[in-house]
Amino acid sequence: MRFTEDLKARVSKAQKKIVLPETNSRRVLKAAERVLAEGFAKIVLVGKLDKIKTDAAKYQIDLTGVEVVDPETYYRMDELCEYFAERRKKKGMTVEKAYEIMTSNNTFFAAGLVALGEADGCVSGADTTSADVIRAGLQVIGPRQGNKTVSSAFILLTNTPQYGDNGILVLGDCGVIPNPTSEQLADIACICVERAQRTVQMLNPKVAFLSYSTKGSGSGESVDIVRGAIDILKERNVEFDFDGEMQADAALVPEVGERKAPGSRVAGHANVLIFPNLDAANIGYKMVQRFANATALGPLVQGLDKPILDLSRGCSSEDVADVVAVCCSDAITSDIYKKNMAKQ
Ligand SMILES: CC(C)(COP(=O)(O)OP(=O)(O)OC[C@H]1O[C@@H](n2cnc3c(N)ncnc32)[C@H](O)[C@@H]1OP(=O)(O)O)[C@@H](O)C(=O)NCCC(=O)NCCS
């Protein structure tokens, strides 16, 4: 696929190190082989070297060049447990409990490697639920400075170039916050715009806040929440185009946009769609994926200080490798964000 090939080529120069904790999964080992063969990132696997070697031989997977870290013999385990106990102190975390978690939960341990700077990002979720991967990100890493909301996006690659950015759309939040507040919707929009710019290289993100109402045609509690998000973005003085509330057809189809929201810079040309809640978002992306035969890349967790990315449990080894490429891109974005914050 052109999009992921371009992404891999773009991130390759940085040679980011990505940790894959789910080494009991053949798909994950195969993905590691794929990434190493394509050469766009370095890979760290979590687990016992002997077991990984035996499994790789059994499945005929070549893992030459991979680094393996075993939590039980990890040389910075004390430091990691102290860090985690300190972070979760108010929740009653102790060094002993931290040790128990870090030696029994590979995704938490992998997030720990990222927290300590031993890896640039983590990709998990082939065998782990989304909630567990996101929890590891929230508890071990946490939201980045200047941002309160962790959310997720899907990049939809459609065969309908008349919509979005030549057929590409960024949708949020399809995976984390069940009922976002106005403030959270505003945060989701900002971070989706960053994803559109950095991961997709969209030059002109245009954000539509979706609803069943367009510009006052309907009313209700959820419409008020969406309008609240728009007021917040106005106050924040953001540099991208945004508008709403609007129905999906007004957001995407120029003639409908002109009719329902005349004068809008976004209506009819939206390429970033912010859904009012998780039900609408999750159902919406799956409908497009199936009916339009579109590729849906995600859920891409965003807003953490360092990238911990989730996978769909139905993923293939190719999907895992693609998300590793997004993780590299997010790690680069995180470096740029930190540099900019340091300058301020
Ligand atoms: C994401 C999710 C797992 C978080 O659950 P949770 O029980 O709040 O998780 P935790 O208690 O471990 O959260 C740790 C901290 O992060 C905070 N937090 C939770 N969600 C957050 C978010 N979206 N952004 C920022 N912080 C968040 C919590 O308030 C908590 O803070 P505290 O330690 O100061 O109290 C939960 O919202 C969820 O299950 N979402 C749906 C995920 C899902 O099933 N998606 C399926 C579609 S792909």
PDBQT file of the ligand as one rigid body, heavy atoms in Angstrom, charges set to zero:
ROOT
HETATM    1  C1  LIG A 401      -9.128   3.919  28.341  1.00  0.00    +0.000 C 
HETATM    2  C2  LIG A 401      -9.696   3.263  29.563  1.00  0.00    +0.000 C 
HETATM    3  C3  LIG A 401      -9.171   1.834  29.608  1.00  0.00    +0.000 C 
HETATM    4  C4  LIG A 401      -9.253   4.011  30.821  1.00  0.00    +0.000 C 
HETATM    5  O1  LIG A 401      -9.814   3.369  31.919  1.00  0.00    +0.000 OA
HETATM    6  P1  LIG A 401      -9.518   3.810  33.435  1.00  0.00    +0.000 P 
HETATM    7  O2  LIG A 401     -10.165   2.788  34.284  1.00  0.00    +0.000 OA
HETATM    8  O3  LIG A 401      -9.860   5.260  33.625  1.00  0.00    +0.000 OA
HETATM    9  O4  LIG A 401      -7.963   3.608  33.485  1.00  0.00    +0.000 OA
HETATM   10  P2  LIG A 401      -6.973   3.911  34.692  1.00  0.00    +0.000 P 
HETATM   11  O5  LIG A 401      -7.709   4.056  35.990  1.00  0.00    +0.000 OA
HETATM   12  O6  LIG A 401      -5.911   2.900  34.638  1.00  0.00    +0.000 OA
HETATM   13  O7  LIG A 401      -6.365   5.318  34.271  1.00  0.00    +0.000 OA
HETATM   14  C5  LIG A 401      -5.170   5.787  34.803  1.00  0.00    +0.000 C 
HETATM   15  C6  LIG A 401      -5.263   7.287  34.917  1.00  0.00    +0.000 C 
HETATM   16  O8  LIG A 401      -5.488   7.853  33.618  1.00  0.00    +0.000 OA
HETATM   17  C7  LIG A 401      -6.634   8.713  33.653  1.00  0.00    +0.000 C 
HETATM   18  N1  LIG A 401      -7.322   8.592  32.368  1.00  0.00    +0.000 N 
HETATM   19  C8  LIG A 401      -8.251   7.678  31.994  1.00  0.00    +0.000 A 
HETATM   20  N2  LIG A 401      -8.611   7.889  30.714  1.00  0.00    +0.000 NA
HETATM   21  C9  LIG A 401      -7.895   8.970  30.283  1.00  0.00    +0.000 A 
HETATM   22  C10 LIG A 401      -7.834   9.670  29.061  1.00  0.00    +0.000 A 
HETATM   23  N3  LIG A 401      -8.572   9.312  28.007  1.00  0.00    +0.000 N 
HETATM   24  N4  LIG A 401      -6.974  10.706  28.957  1.00  0.00    +0.000 NA
HETATM   25  C11 LIG A 401      -6.212  11.081  29.992  1.00  0.00    +0.000 A 
HETATM   26  N5  LIG A 401      -6.236  10.465  31.194  1.00  0.00    +0.000 NA
HETATM   27  C12 LIG A 401      -7.070   9.409  31.333  1.00  0.00    +0.000 A 
HETATM   28  C13 LIG A 401      -7.480   8.170  34.801  1.00  0.00    +0.000 C 
HETATM   29  O9  LIG A 401      -8.330   9.159  35.288  1.00  0.00    +0.000 OA
HETATM   30  C14 LIG A 401      -6.413   7.766  35.789  1.00  0.00    +0.000 C 
HETATM   31  O10 LIG A 401      -5.939   8.919  36.460  1.00  0.00    +0.000 OA
HETATM   32  P3  LIG A 401      -5.509   8.828  38.013  1.00  0.00    +0.000 P 
HETATM   33  O11 LIG A 401      -4.544   7.709  38.101  1.00  0.00    +0.000 OA
HETATM   34  O12 LIG A 401      -4.933  10.170  38.295  1.00  0.00    +0.000 OA
HETATM   35  O13 LIG A 401      -6.776   8.541  38.749  1.00  0.00    +0.000 OA
HETATM   36  C15 LIG A 401     -11.272   3.276  29.509  1.00  0.00    +0.000 C 
HETATM   37  O14 LIG A 401     -11.692   4.579  29.296  1.00  0.00    +0.000 OA
HETATM   38  C16 LIG A 401     -11.827   2.375  28.418  1.00  0.00    +0.000 C 
HETATM   39  O15 LIG A 401     -11.999   1.177  28.649  1.00  0.00    +0.000 OA
HETATM   40  N6  LIG A 401     -12.151   2.968  27.234  1.00  0.00    +0.000 N 
HETATM   41  C17 LIG A 401     -12.707   2.200  26.143  1.00  0.00    +0.000 C 
HETATM   42  C18 LIG A 401     -11.614   1.411  25.463  1.00  0.00    +0.000 C 
HETATM   43  C19 LIG A 401     -12.201   0.391  24.542  1.00  0.00    +0.000 C 
HETATM   44  O16 LIG A 401     -12.710  -0.633  24.962  1.00  0.00    +0.000 OA
HETATM   45  N7  LIG A 401     -12.155   0.665  23.271  1.00  0.00    +0.000 N 
HETATM   46  C20 LIG A 401     -12.714  -0.259  22.342  1.00  0.00    +0.000 C 
HETATM   47  C21 LIG A 401     -12.691   0.296  20.964  1.00  0.00    +0.000 C 
HETATM   48  S1  LIG A 401     -11.127   0.087  20.177  1.00  0.00    +0.000 SA
ENDROOT
TORSDOF 0
